[in-house]
Amino acid sequence: SSHIRDHVQAMQERKALHTLLAKRQEDLPPRRMKDSYLEVILPLGSQPEIREKYLNVYNSVRFGRILEDLDSLGVLICYTHTKQEAQPRSPLSIVTALVDKINLCKKIIYPDCDIKFTGNVSWVGRTSMEVKMHMLQLHDGDYSPVLDATFVMVARDPENKRPAFVNPLIPETPEEEEIFKQGEFNKTKRIDFSTASLLKMAPTAEERSIVHDIFLNTLDTRQEGEGTVSFRSRILPPNSVWMEDAKLKSLQICHPQERNIFNRIFGGFLMRKAFELGWATACSCGGSRPFIISVDDIMFQRPVEVGSLLLLSAQVCYTEKNYIQVRVHSEVFDADTREHHTTNIFHFTFISEKEVPRVVPKTYGGKYIQLKNFSFNSMEKKRLHFFSFHNET
């Protein structure tokens, strides 16, 4: 709709689409991976007039814009997978549930070379779909890889209130079987990760020991006698900063311009704003230009309504050599109820041009946040080493 007031009528019209929903997944025709395959060209080289939207101050492409494009493409791929030829309009509301991971193998995305996005549905549950996407950029007549992305989308009813069934996926080749199995593994891994949350499970003995060692290393032992050492007397180790000093915050007013077809704020816009704040936080912590190399575990916990006050808080959680791990927390403030509600959690990994200070937590809560990000970071070592090797060669 061209006016926000038209949305009420549009949503009323969508209610009639409930009759088109499948009662069981078995009633829907199976799809192949190639049925949802799409290629989209972003003509930065051949159509210079669109570069302005994508250009940053370093004369390269704004990664936040790429996040927006990936989110839009992921939804389009899912609508392609679920398309019924006999239905002029889809009864499904497809929304982004999770950005599982985005891995980059190039530091620079050039603003004057065409970009190609490709992708397809790679795994299907009953109401959810995993989408794998790839981004390539044209150089000397050939497209070279830039990033790989895995998104998880969910299907809802026409009013976006309840889950809806989607077409099953049938792998056809041994390679597709492996891709499908990886999707099953990713689902299991996400479930295991959620059960390991500190809000559900107490820290292990090993975790408690690590946290206590971090605490002891920041005590000021220059005071006379062991009995006079105070819990409040803390000192920073050399080349370190307190975690509480490595954060930035921002406020966004959610205007109608950023709404999606469901009159909610576009998820890609939220990702762009969170990434830009995360980048600024990494930049201020590292003292030089950071480059994004990985995006992980962006969870969309609740939608953001038009008119909301969106509060973003970025925190450097872990650093090692040139690597910076940033967590961005997103919440909305309801002026009527005076309540705050978490909407998203974002995790970004950056590499800086020079070695960065070590981030040291001052509170036990901060230590556990760092511990979880350290564990995450350890799992990412292979990816980071691949990235370094790729750029060195």
BALOBA-1460 file (C-alpha; in Angstrom, 3 decimals):
// residues 393
<rec num="1" residu="s" x="0.000" y="0.000" z="0.000"/>
<rec num="2" residu="s" x="1.116" y="3.573" z="-0.650"/>
<rec num="3" residu="h" x="-0.371" y="4.878" z="2.601"/>
<rec num="4" residu="i" x="0.005" y="3.334" z="6.032"/>
<rec num="5" residu="r" x="-3.729" y="3.773" z="6.660"/>
<rec num="6" residu="d" x="-4.430" y="1.385" z="3.768"/>
<rec num="7" residu="h" x="-2.806" y="-1.419" z="5.726"/>
<rec num="8" residu="v" x="-5.873" y="-2.056" z="7.886"/>
<rec num="9" residu="q" x="-7.971" y="-2.765" z="4.807"/>
<rec num="10" residu="a" x="-5.235" y="-4.887" z="3.245"/>
<rec num="11" residu="m" x="-4.972" y="-7.070" z="6.360"/>
<rec num="12" residu="q" x="-8.755" y="-7.492" z="6.424"/>
<rec num="13" residu="e" x="-8.589" y="-8.741" z="2.836"/>
<rec num="14" residu="r" x="-5.861" y="-11.241" z="3.785"/>
<rec num="15" residu="k" x="-8.170" y="-12.955" z="6.279"/>
<rec num="16" residu="a" x="-10.028" y="-14.520" z="3.347"/>
<rec num="17" residu="l" x="-6.822" y="-16.381" z="2.392"/>
<rec num="18" residu="h" x="-7.185" y="-18.671" z="5.443"/>
<rec num="19" residu="t" x="-9.241" y="-21.059" z="3.314"/>
<rec num="20" residu="l" x="-6.195" y="-21.668" z="1.098"/>
<rec num="21" residu="l" x="-4.006" y="-22.961" z="3.943"/>
<rec num="22" residu="a" x="-3.132" y="-26.654" z="3.979"/>
<rec num="23" residu="k" x="-4.598" y="-28.650" z="6.862"/>
<rec num="24" residu="r" x="-1.632" y="-31.074" z="6.776"/>
<rec num="25" residu="q" x="1.844" y="-30.898" z="5.304"/>
<rec num="26" residu="e" x="1.113" y="-34.153" z="3.486"/>
<rec num="27" residu="d" x="-1.502" y="-32.314" z="1.430"/>
<rec num="28" residu="l" x="1.170" y="-30.105" z="-0.156"/>
<rec num="29" residu="p" x="3.191" y="-31.247" z="-3.192"/>
<rec num="30" residu="p" x="6.893" y="-31.922" z="-2.479"/>
<rec num="31" residu="r" x="9.474" y="-29.588" z="-3.953"/>
<rec num="32" residu="r" x="13.058" y="-30.038" z="-5.169"/>
<rec num="33" residu="m" x="15.939" y="-27.757" z="-4.212"/>
<rec num="34" residu="k" x="16.225" y="-26.499" z="-7.764"/>
<rec num="35" residu="d" x="12.533" y="-25.487" z="-7.744"/>
<rec num="36" residu="s" x="13.330" y="-22.600" z="-5.385"/>
<rec num="37" residu="y" x="16.697" y="-21.669" z="-6.914"/>
<rec num="38" residu="l" x="17.000" y="-17.974" z="-7.773"/>
<rec num="39" residu="e" x="19.695" y="-15.724" z="-9.210"/>
<rec num="40" residu="v" x="19.501" y="-11.965" z="-8.726"/>
<rec num="41" residu="i" x="21.912" y="-9.368" z="-10.110"/>
<rec num="42" residu="l" x="22.720" y="-6.163" z="-8.225"/>
<rec num="43" residu="p" x="24.037" y="-4.034" z="-11.118"/>
<rec num="44" residu="l" x="26.491" y="-1.769" z="-9.294"/>
<rec num="45" residu="g" x="28.836" y="-1.804" z="-12.277"/>
<rec num="46" residu="s" x="26.385" y="-1.601" z="-15.143"/>
<rec num="47" residu="q" x="23.979" y="0.872" z="-13.461"/>
<rec num="48" residu="p" x="26.087" y="3.475" z="-11.622"/>
<rec num="49" residu="e" x="23.004" y="5.440" z="-10.523"/>
<rec num="50" residu="i" x="22.230" y="2.900" z="-7.773"/>
<rec num="51" residu="r" x="25.740" y="2.975" z="-6.236"/>
<rec num="52" residu="e" x="25.002" y="5.911" z="-3.944"/>
<rec num="53" residu="k" x="22.717" y="3.793" z="-1.784"/>
<rec num="54" residu="y" x="25.451" y="1.178" z="-1.303"/>
<rec num="55" residu="l" x="28.547" y="3.376" z="-0.986"/>
<rec num="56" residu="n" x="30.411" y="3.932" z="2.304"/>
<rec num="57" residu="v" x="33.106" y="6.472" z="3.181"/>
<rec num="58" residu="y" x="35.865" y="3.961" z="2.360"/>
<rec num="59" residu="n" x="34.649" y="3.682" z="-1.254"/>
<rec num="60" residu="s" x="33.392" y="0.149" z="-0.733"/>
<rec num="61" residu="v" x="29.936" y="-1.372" z="-0.313"/>
<rec num="62" residu="r" x="27.962" y="-0.895" z="2.894"/>
<rec num="63" residu="f" x="27.548" y="-4.356" z="4.381"/>
<rec num="64" residu="g" x="24.350" y="-3.278" z="6.114"/>
<rec num="65" residu="r" x="22.735" y="-2.884" z="2.695"/>
<rec num="66" residu="i" x="23.837" y="-6.404" z="1.795"/>
<rec num="67" residu="l" x="22.103" y="-7.699" z="4.943"/>
<rec num="68" residu="e" x="18.896" y="-6.027" z="3.780"/>
<rec num="69" residu="d" x="19.194" y="-7.632" z="0.334"/>
<rec num="70" residu="l" x="19.882" y="-11.083" z="1.795"/>
<rec num="71" residu="d" x="16.825" y="-10.832" z="4.031"/>
<rec num="72" residu="s" x="14.604" y="-9.862" z="1.091"/>
<rec num="73" residu="l" x="16.041" y="-12.615" z="-1.109"/>
<rec num="74" residu="g" x="15.577" y="-15.247" z="1.605"/>
<rec num="75" residu="v" x="11.873" y="-14.444" z="1.845"/>
<rec num="76" residu="l" x="11.493" y="-14.449" z="-1.945"/>
<rec num="77" residu="i" x="13.148" y="-17.876" z="-2.191"/>
<rec num="78" residu="c" x="10.712" y="-19.279" z="0.382"/>
<rec num="79" residu="y" x="7.717" y="-17.860" z="-1.462"/>
<rec num="80" residu="t" x="9.092" y="-19.522" z="-4.611"/>
<rec num="81" residu="h" x="9.348" y="-22.855" z="-2.762"/>
<rec num="82" residu="t" x="5.758" y="-22.636" z="-1.507"/>
<rec num="83" residu="k" x="4.162" y="-21.140" z="-4.639"/>
<rec num="84" residu="q" x="0.975" y="-22.842" z="-5.814"/>
<rec num="85" residu="e" x="0.259" y="-22.159" z="-9.481"/>
<rec num="86" residu="a" x="-3.503" y="-22.257" z="-8.958"/>
<rec num="87" residu="q" x="-3.352" y="-19.568" z="-6.258"/>
<rec num="88" residu="p" x="-2.959" y="-15.950" z="-7.433"/>
<rec num="89" residu="r" x="-1.915" y="-14.870" z="-3.914"/>
<rec num="90" residu="s" x="0.012" y="-16.789" z="-1.309"/>
<rec num="91" residu="p" x="-1.857" y="-17.399" z="1.953"/>
<rec num="92" residu="l" x="1.455" y="-17.600" z="3.821"/>
<rec num="93" residu="s" x="3.180" y="-14.885" z="5.793"/>
<rec num="94" residu="i" x="6.880" y="-15.754" z="5.594"/>
<rec num="95" residu="v" x="9.129" y="-14.041" z="8.124"/>
<rec num="96" residu="t" x="12.775" y="-14.309" z="9.147"/>
<rec num="97" residu="a" x="13.248" y="-16.310" z="12.347"/>
<rec num="98" residu="l" x="17.024" y="-16.558" z="12.516"/>
<rec num="99" residu="v" x="20.206" y="-15.712" z="10.682"/>
<rec num="100" residu="d" x="22.183" y="-18.857" z="11.435"/>
<rec num="101" residu="k" x="25.468" y="-17.642" z="9.978"/>
<rec num="102" residu="i" x="27.050" y="-15.483" z="7.314"/>
<rec num="103" residu="n" x="30.691" y="-16.185" z="6.436"/>
<rec num="104" residu="l" x="32.732" y="-13.732" z="4.373"/>
<rec num="105" residu="c" x="35.863" y="-14.620" z="2.426"/>
<rec num="106" residu="k" x="36.590" y="-11.105" z="1.115"/>
<rec num="107" residu="k" x="37.383" y="-7.980" z="3.120"/>
<rec num="108" residu="i" x="36.354" y="-5.506" z="0.439"/>
<rec num="109" residu="i" x="33.136" y="-5.455" z="-1.588"/>
<rec num="110" residu="y" x="33.729" y="-3.145" z="-4.558"/>
<rec num="111" residu="p" x="31.106" y="-0.489" z="-5.343"/>
<rec num="112" residu="d" x="31.630" y="-0.476" z="-9.125"/>
<rec num="113" residu="c" x="31.320" y="-4.200" z="-9.944"/>
<rec num="114" residu="d" x="28.104" y="-6.148" z="-10.415"/>
<rec num="115" residu="i" x="27.038" y="-8.491" z="-7.616"/>
<rec num="116" residu="k" x="25.203" y="-11.779" z="-8.097"/>
<rec num="117" residu="f" x="23.091" y="-13.390" z="-5.378"/>
<rec num="118" residu="t" x="22.067" y="-17.036" z="-5.664"/>
<rec num="119" residu="g" x="20.133" y="-19.216" z="-3.268"/>
<rec num="120" residu="n" x="17.591" y="-21.964" z="-2.648"/>
<rec num="121" residu="v" x="15.742" y="-23.734" z="0.136"/>
<rec num="122" residu="s" x="18.150" y="-26.302" z="1.607"/>
<rec num="123" residu="w" x="16.075" y="-27.873" z="4.404"/>
<rec num="124" residu="v" x="12.412" y="-27.933" z="5.401"/>
<rec num="125" residu="g" x="10.664" y="-28.802" z="8.647"/>
<rec num="126" residu="r" x="6.906" y="-28.663" z="9.026"/>
<rec num="127" residu="t" x="6.542" y="-24.887" z="9.221"/>
<rec num="128" residu="s" x="10.140" y="-23.677" z="8.825"/>
<rec num="129" residu="m" x="12.641" y="-23.498" z="5.979"/>
<rec num="130" residu="e" x="16.413" y="-23.132" z="5.896"/>
<rec num="131" residu="v" x="17.722" y="-21.041" z="3.017"/>
<rec num="132" residu="k" x="21.307" y="-21.056" z="1.775"/>
<rec num="133" residu="m" x="22.448" y="-18.024" z="-0.207"/>
<rec num="134" residu="h" x="25.693" y="-17.070" z="-1.889"/>
<rec num="135" residu="m" x="27.027" y="-13.724" z="-2.998"/>
<rec num="136" residu="l" x="29.569" y="-13.315" z="-5.803"/>
<rec num="137" residu="q" x="31.124" y="-10.249" z="-7.408"/>
<rec num="138" residu="l" x="32.185" y="-9.740" z="-10.997"/>
<rec num="139" residu="h" x="35.939" y="-9.283" z="-11.599"/>
<rec num="140" residu="d" x="37.658" y="-9.562" z="-14.977"/>
<rec num="141" residu="g" x="34.647" y="-11.281" z="-16.498"/>
<rec num="142" residu="d" x="34.216" y="-13.914" z="-13.760"/>
<rec num="143" residu="y" x="32.145" y="-14.015" z="-10.578"/>
<rec num="144" residu="s" x="34.227" y="-14.769" z="-7.473"/>
<rec num="145" residu="p" x="32.754" y="-15.771" z="-4.071"/>
<rec num="146" residu="v" x="32.253" y="-13.087" z="-1.411"/>
<rec num="147" residu="l" x="30.028" y="-14.700" z="1.213"/>
<rec num="148" residu="d" x="27.800" y="-17.636" z="2.122"/>
<rec num="149" residu="a" x="24.683" y="-17.164" z="4.246"/>
<rec num="150" residu="t" x="22.227" y="-19.455" z="6.020"/>
<rec num="151" residu="f" x="18.845" y="-18.062" z="7.092"/>
<rec num="152" residu="v" x="15.904" y="-19.774" z="8.783"/>
<rec num="153" residu="m" x="12.429" y="-18.622" z="7.749"/>
<rec num="154" residu="v" x="9.065" y="-19.560" z="9.238"/>
<rec num="155" residu="a" x="5.657" y="-19.680" z="7.581"/>
<rec num="156" residu="r" x="2.670" y="-18.149" z="9.335"/>
<rec num="157" residu="d" x="-1.005" y="-17.806" z="8.515"/>
<rec num="158" residu="p" x="-2.287" y="-14.829" z="6.442"/>
<rec num="159" residu="e" x="-2.553" y="-12.632" z="9.556"/>
<rec num="160" residu="n" x="0.890" y="-13.675" z="10.824"/>
<rec num="161" residu="k" x="-0.574" y="-15.122" z="14.014"/>
<rec num="162" residu="r" x="-0.086" y="-18.910" z="13.848"/>
<rec num="163" residu="p" x="2.302" y="-21.381" z="12.176"/>
<rec num="164" residu="a" x="1.393" y="-22.704" z="8.739"/>
<rec num="165" residu="f" x="2.526" y="-25.816" z="6.893"/>
<rec num="166" residu="v" x="4.999" y="-25.585" z="3.993"/>
<rec num="167" residu="n" x="5.827" y="-27.911" z="1.111"/>
<rec num="168" residu="p" x="8.196" y="-30.769" z="2.026"/>
<rec num="169" residu="l" x="11.616" y="-30.885" z="0.366"/>
<rec num="170" residu="i" x="12.910" y="-33.925" z="-1.511"/>
<rec num="171" residu="p" x="16.711" y="-34.179" z="-2.053"/>
<rec num="172" residu="e" x="17.556" y="-35.715" z="-5.423"/>
<rec num="173" residu="t" x="21.338" y="-36.262" z="-5.383"/>
<rec num="174" residu="p" x="23.898" y="-37.435" z="-2.801"/>
<rec num="175" residu="e" x="25.132" y="-33.844" z="-2.570"/>
<rec num="176" residu="e" x="21.626" y="-32.606" z="-1.828"/>
<rec num="177" residu="e" x="21.240" y="-35.369" z="0.773"/>
<rec num="178" residu="e" x="24.307" y="-34.039" z="2.567"/>
<rec num="179" residu="i" x="22.979" y="-30.466" z="2.409"/>
<rec num="180" residu="f" x="19.654" y="-31.637" z="3.848"/>
<rec num="181" residu="k" x="21.410" y="-33.577" z="6.634"/>
<rec num="182" residu="q" x="23.405" y="-30.449" z="7.461"/>
<rec num="183" residu="g" x="20.111" y="-28.611" z="7.855"/>
<rec num="184" residu="e" x="18.933" y="-31.257" z="10.333"/>
<rec num="185" residu="f" x="22.219" y="-30.958" z="12.208"/>
<rec num="186" residu="n" x="21.913" y="-27.160" z="12.322"/>
<rec num="187" residu="k" x="18.447" y="-27.501" z="13.854"/>
<rec num="188" residu="t" x="19.743" y="-29.890" z="16.539"/>
<rec num="189" residu="k" x="22.690" y="-27.618" z="17.256"/>
<rec num="190" residu="r" x="20.385" y="-24.632" z="17.765"/>
<rec num="191" residu="i" x="18.254" y="-26.612" z="20.218"/>
<rec num="192" residu="d" x="21.326" y="-27.735" z="22.169"/>
<rec num="193" residu="f" x="22.667" y="-24.183" z="22.254"/>
<rec num="194" residu="s" x="19.395" y="-22.791" z="23.612"/>
<rec num="195" residu="t" x="19.328" y="-25.366" z="26.427"/>
<rec num="196" residu="a" x="22.866" y="-24.348" z="27.447"/>
<rec num="197" residu="s" x="21.759" y="-20.771" z="28.203"/>
<rec num="198" residu="l" x="22.754" y="-19.423" z="31.610"/>
<rec num="199" residu="l" x="19.079" y="-18.642" z="32.146"/>
<rec num="200" residu="k" x="18.324" y="-22.383" z="32.002"/>
<rec num="201" residu="m" x="21.508" y="-24.136" z="33.134"/>
<rec num="202" residu="a" x="24.016" y="-23.352" z="35.886"/>
<rec num="203" residu="p" x="27.664" y="-22.762" z="34.883"/>
<rec num="204" residu="t" x="29.849" y="-25.858" z="34.835"/>
<rec num="205" residu="a" x="32.759" y="-26.323" z="37.241"/>
<rec num="206" residu="e" x="35.178" y="-25.495" z="34.426"/>
<rec num="207" residu="e" x="33.294" y="-22.315" z="33.579"/>
<rec num="208" residu="r" x="33.240" y="-21.227" z="37.229"/>
<rec num="209" residu="s" x="36.976" y="-21.821" z="37.456"/>
<rec num="210" residu="i" x="37.686" y="-19.728" z="34.351"/>
<rec num="211" residu="v" x="35.510" y="-16.886" z="35.609"/>
<rec num="212" residu="h" x="37.211" y="-16.944" z="39.003"/>
<rec num="213" residu="d" x="40.672" y="-16.828" z="37.393"/>
<rec num="214" residu="i" x="39.624" y="-13.765" z="35.377"/>
<rec num="215" residu="f" x="38.433" y="-12.131" z="38.589"/>
<rec num="216" residu="l" x="41.660" y="-12.921" z="40.508"/>
<rec num="217" residu="n" x="43.802" y="-11.518" z="37.698"/>
<rec num="218" residu="t" x="42.158" y="-8.103" z="38.118"/>
<rec num="219" residu="l" x="42.496" y="-7.822" z="41.920"/>
<rec num="220" residu="d" x="44.901" y="-5.180" z="43.206"/>
<rec num="221" residu="t" x="47.405" y="-7.220" z="45.233"/>
<rec num="222" residu="r" x="49.680" y="-4.268" z="45.961"/>
<rec num="223" residu="q" x="47.908" y="-3.718" z="49.268"/>
<rec num="224" residu="e" x="49.640" y="-4.980" z="52.381"/>
<rec num="225" residu="g" x="48.584" y="-8.452" z="53.499"/>
<rec num="226" residu="e" x="46.212" y="-10.907" z="51.902"/>
<rec num="227" residu="g" x="43.437" y="-10.047" z="54.334"/>
<rec num="228" residu="t" x="43.344" y="-6.421" z="53.166"/>
<rec num="229" residu="v" x="42.698" y="-7.184" z="49.500"/>
<rec num="230" residu="s" x="39.245" y="-5.793" z="48.631"/>
<rec num="231" residu="f" x="36.779" y="-7.117" z="46.096"/>
<rec num="232" residu="r" x="36.279" y="-3.503" z="45.054"/>
<rec num="233" residu="s" x="39.956" y="-2.872" z="44.451"/>
<rec num="234" residu="r" x="40.410" y="-3.810" z="40.823"/>
<rec num="235" residu="i" x="43.143" y="-3.032" z="38.297"/>
<rec num="236" residu="l" x="43.358" y="-3.466" z="34.552"/>
<rec num="237" residu="p" x="46.034" y="-5.773" z="33.132"/>
<rec num="238" residu="p" x="48.378" y="-4.149" z="30.556"/>
<rec num="239" residu="n" x="46.923" y="-3.371" z="27.120"/>
<rec num="240" residu="s" x="43.372" y="-3.940" z="28.315"/>
<rec num="241" residu="v" x="40.073" y="-2.077" z="28.636"/>
<rec num="242" residu="w" x="37.119" y="-2.736" z="30.901"/>
<rec num="243" residu="m" x="34.254" y="-4.412" z="29.079"/>
<rec num="244" residu="e" x="31.848" y="-1.796" z="30.437"/>
<rec num="245" residu="d" x="33.857" y="0.898" z="28.627"/>
<rec num="246" residu="a" x="33.628" y="-0.892" z="25.246"/>
<rec num="247" residu="k" x="30.004" y="-0.214" z="24.413"/>
<rec num="248" residu="l" x="27.863" y="2.166" z="22.374"/>
<rec num="249" residu="k" x="24.114" y="2.801" z="22.296"/>
<rec num="250" residu="s" x="21.678" y="4.291" z="19.810"/>
<rec num="251" residu="l" x="17.997" y="5.087" z="19.442"/>
<rec num="252" residu="q" x="15.910" y="4.678" z="16.298"/>
<rec num="253" residu="i" x="12.388" y="5.945" z="15.740"/>
<rec num="254" residu="c" x="10.670" y="3.322" z="13.585"/>
<rec num="255" residu="h" x="9.037" y="5.304" z="10.795"/>
<rec num="256" residu="p" x="6.511" y="3.890" z="8.277"/>
<rec num="257" residu="q" x="9.138" y="4.111" z="5.519"/>
<rec num="258" residu="e" x="10.840" y="1.007" z="6.944"/>
<rec num="259" residu="r" x="7.718" y="-1.189" z="7.146"/>
<rec num="260" residu="n" x="7.250" y="-4.498" z="5.392"/>
<rec num="261" residu="i" x="4.065" y="-5.871" z="3.790"/>
<rec num="262" residu="f" x="2.768" y="-6.857" z="7.237"/>
<rec num="263" residu="n" x="3.115" y="-3.286" z="8.535"/>
<rec num="264" residu="r" x="5.978" y="-4.300" z="10.815"/>
<rec num="265" residu="i" x="9.529" y="-2.960" z="10.632"/>
<rec num="266" residu="f" x="11.568" y="-4.740" z="7.938"/>
<rec num="267" residu="g" x="13.999" y="-7.228" z="9.493"/>
<rec num="268" residu="g" x="16.750" y="-6.202" z="7.074"/>
<rec num="269" residu="f" x="16.513" y="-2.632" z="8.357"/>
<rec num="270" residu="l" x="16.987" y="-3.888" z="11.928"/>
<rec num="271" residu="m" x="20.031" y="-5.904" z="10.845"/>
<rec num="272" residu="r" x="21.528" y="-2.923" z="9.029"/>
<rec num="273" residu="k" x="21.147" y="-0.622" z="12.018"/>
<rec num="274" residu="a" x="22.526" y="-3.234" z="14.424"/>
<rec num="275" residu="f" x="25.483" y="-3.958" z="12.159"/>
<rec num="276" residu="e" x="26.380" y="-0.284" z="11.762"/>
<rec num="277" residu="l" x="26.319" y="0.234" z="15.535"/>
<rec num="278" residu="g" x="28.347" y="-2.952" z="16.009"/>
<rec num="279" residu="w" x="30.872" y="-1.745" z="13.436"/>
<rec num="280" residu="a" x="31.166" y="1.628" z="15.173"/>
<rec num="281" residu="t" x="31.717" y="-0.142" z="18.512"/>
<rec num="282" residu="a" x="34.446" y="-2.355" z="17.049"/>
<rec num="283" residu="c" x="36.018" y="0.704" z="15.427"/>
<rec num="284" residu="s" x="36.117" y="2.687" z="18.673"/>
<rec num="285" residu="c" x="37.494" y="-0.289" z="20.604"/>
<rec num="286" residu="g" x="40.164" y="-1.276" z="18.080"/>
<rec num="287" residu="g" x="41.194" y="2.238" z="17.058"/>
<rec num="288" residu="s" x="41.225" y="1.357" z="13.353"/>
<rec num="289" residu="r" x="38.904" y="0.261" z="10.576"/>
<rec num="290" residu="p" x="37.286" y="-3.129" z="11.311"/>
<rec num="291" residu="f" x="36.180" y="-5.565" z="8.617"/>
<rec num="292" residu="i" x="33.217" y="-7.886" z="9.094"/>
<rec num="293" residu="i" x="34.101" y="-11.565" z="8.643"/>
<rec num="294" residu="s" x="31.190" y="-13.377" z="10.270"/>
<rec num="295" residu="v" x="27.585" y="-12.868" z="11.382"/>
<rec num="296" residu="d" x="26.059" y="-15.468" z="13.699"/>
<rec num="297" residu="d" x="22.913" y="-16.207" z="15.665"/>
<rec num="298" residu="i" x="20.695" y="-13.239" z="14.855"/>
<rec num="299" residu="m" x="17.500" y="-14.244" z="16.626"/>
<rec num="300" residu="f" x="14.225" y="-12.490" z="15.819"/>
<rec num="301" residu="q" x="12.343" y="-12.893" z="19.089"/>
<rec num="302" residu="r" x="9.437" y="-10.540" z="18.442"/>
<rec num="303" residu="p" x="8.366" y="-8.117" z="15.695"/>
<rec num="304" residu="v" x="8.947" y="-4.372" z="15.867"/>
<rec num="305" residu="e" x="5.883" y="-2.241" z="15.341"/>
<rec num="306" residu="v" x="5.825" y="0.959" z="13.311"/>
<rec num="307" residu="g" x="6.197" y="3.904" z="15.665"/>
<rec num="308" residu="s" x="8.283" y="2.003" z="18.207"/>
<rec num="309" residu="l" x="11.298" y="3.462" z="19.946"/>
<rec num="310" residu="l" x="14.087" y="1.019" z="19.085"/>
<rec num="311" residu="l" x="16.985" y="0.940" z="21.546"/>
<rec num="312" residu="l" x="20.229" y="-0.691" z="20.364"/>
<rec num="313" residu="s" x="23.103" y="-1.490" z="22.704"/>
<rec num="314" residu="a" x="26.400" y="-2.805" z="21.293"/>
<rec num="315" residu="q" x="29.001" y="-4.435" z="23.531"/>
<rec num="316" residu="v" x="32.479" y="-5.762" z="22.738"/>
<rec num="317" residu="c" x="32.409" y="-9.151" z="24.478"/>
<rec num="318" residu="y" x="35.700" y="-10.719" z="23.470"/>
<rec num="319" residu="t" x="38.920" y="-9.785" z="21.690"/>
<rec num="320" residu="e" x="41.894" y="-11.818" z="20.581"/>
<rec num="321" residu="k" x="44.789" y="-10.400" z="18.550"/>
<rec num="322" residu="n" x="43.040" y="-8.588" z="15.667"/>
<rec num="323" residu="y" x="39.625" y="-10.163" z="16.210"/>
<rec num="324" residu="i" x="36.683" y="-8.415" z="17.862"/>
<rec num="325" residu="q" x="33.443" y="-10.086" z="18.923"/>
<rec num="326" residu="v" x="30.484" y="-7.684" z="19.266"/>
<rec num="327" residu="r" x="27.053" y="-8.443" z="20.684"/>
<rec num="328" residu="v" x="24.186" y="-6.069" z="19.894"/>
<rec num="329" residu="h" x="21.017" y="-6.151" z="21.959"/>
<rec num="330" residu="s" x="17.842" y="-4.679" z="20.464"/>
<rec num="331" residu="e" x="14.754" y="-3.752" z="22.451"/>
<rec num="332" residu="v" x="11.640" y="-1.655" z="22.012"/>
<rec num="333" residu="f" x="10.245" y="0.802" z="24.535"/>
<rec num="334" residu="d" x="6.480" y="1.013" z="24.922"/>
<rec num="335" residu="a" x="5.704" y="4.590" z="25.959"/>
<rec num="336" residu="d" x="2.220" y="3.624" z="27.152"/>
<rec num="337" residu="t" x="3.223" y="0.777" z="29.469"/>
<rec num="338" residu="r" x="6.781" y="2.032" z="30.129"/>
<rec num="339" residu="e" x="8.023" y="-1.502" z="29.427"/>
<rec num="340" residu="h" x="11.088" y="-2.699" z="27.522"/>
<rec num="341" residu="h" x="10.942" y="-5.845" z="25.380"/>
<rec num="342" residu="t" x="13.868" y="-7.603" z="23.712"/>
<rec num="343" residu="t" x="13.357" y="-8.023" z="19.969"/>
<rec num="344" residu="n" x="16.702" y="-9.233" z="18.634"/>
<rec num="345" residu="i" x="20.179" y="-10.392" z="19.620"/>
<rec num="346" residu="f" x="22.989" y="-9.946" z="17.075"/>
<rec num="347" residu="h" x="26.532" y="-11.379" z="17.023"/>
<rec num="348" residu="f" x="29.209" y="-9.922" z="14.739"/>
<rec num="349" residu="t" x="32.861" y="-10.916" z="14.351"/>
<rec num="350" residu="f" x="35.266" y="-8.290" z="12.998"/>
<rec num="351" residu="i" x="38.950" y="-8.238" z="12.145"/>
<rec num="352" residu="s" x="40.842" y="-5.014" z="12.761"/>
<rec num="353" residu="e" x="43.784" y="-3.587" z="10.834"/>
<rec num="354" residu="k" x="45.924" y="-3.766" z="13.969"/>
<rec num="355" residu="e" x="45.992" y="-5.716" z="17.218"/>
<rec num="356" residu="v" x="43.276" y="-4.629" z="19.634"/>
<rec num="357" residu="p" x="43.290" y="-4.293" z="23.439"/>
<rec num="358" residu="r" x="42.057" y="-7.193" z="25.516"/>
<rec num="359" residu="v" x="38.542" y="-6.673" z="26.864"/>
<rec num="360" residu="v" x="38.299" y="-7.507" z="30.579"/>
<rec num="361" residu="p" x="34.944" y="-7.951" z="32.372"/>
<rec num="362" residu="k" x="34.528" y="-6.197" z="35.707"/>
<rec num="363" residu="t" x="31.437" y="-8.024" z="36.972"/>
<rec num="364" residu="y" x="30.583" y="-11.689" z="37.203"/>
<rec num="365" residu="g" x="27.764" y="-11.157" z="34.724"/>
<rec num="366" residu="g" x="30.233" y="-9.667" z="32.277"/>
<rec num="367" residu="k" x="32.589" y="-12.597" z="32.823"/>
<rec num="368" residu="y" x="29.927" y="-15.118" z="31.875"/>
<rec num="369" residu="i" x="29.011" y="-13.080" z="28.790"/>
<rec num="370" residu="q" x="32.668" y="-13.148" z="27.774"/>
<rec num="371" residu="l" x="32.946" y="-16.828" z="28.585"/>
<rec num="372" residu="k" x="30.042" y="-17.684" z="26.286"/>
<rec num="373" residu="n" x="31.542" y="-15.563" z="23.530"/>
<rec num="374" residu="f" x="34.948" y="-17.151" z="24.125"/>
<rec num="375" residu="s" x="33.384" y="-20.574" z="23.673"/>
<rec num="376" residu="f" x="31.670" y="-19.334" z="20.526"/>
<rec num="377" residu="n" x="34.935" y="-17.808" z="19.351"/>
<rec num="378" residu="s" x="36.804" y="-21.072" z="19.884"/>
<rec num="379" residu="m" x="34.346" y="-22.843" z="17.621"/>
<rec num="380" residu="e" x="34.990" y="-20.180" z="14.998"/>
<rec num="381" residu="k" x="38.795" y="-20.553" z="14.989"/>
<rec num="382" residu="k" x="38.819" y="-22.782" z="11.922"/>
<rec num="383" residu="r" x="36.693" y="-20.256" z="10.058"/>
<rec num="384" residu="l" x="38.886" y="-17.335" z="11.108"/>
<rec num="385" residu="h" x="42.059" y="-19.171" z="10.136"/>
<rec num="386" residu="f" x="40.558" y="-19.951" z="6.734"/>
<rec num="387" residu="f" x="39.695" y="-16.281" z="6.299"/>
<rec num="388" residu="s" x="43.264" y="-15.188" z="7.169"/>
<rec num="389" residu="f" x="44.763" y="-17.774" z="4.831"/>
<rec num="390" residu="h" x="42.415" y="-16.791" z="2.016"/>
<rec num="391" residu="n" x="43.406" y="-13.147" z="2.228"/>
<rec num="392" residu="e" x="47.114" y="-13.841" z="2.617"/>
<rec num="393" residu="t" x="47.095" y="-15.939" z="-0.558"/>
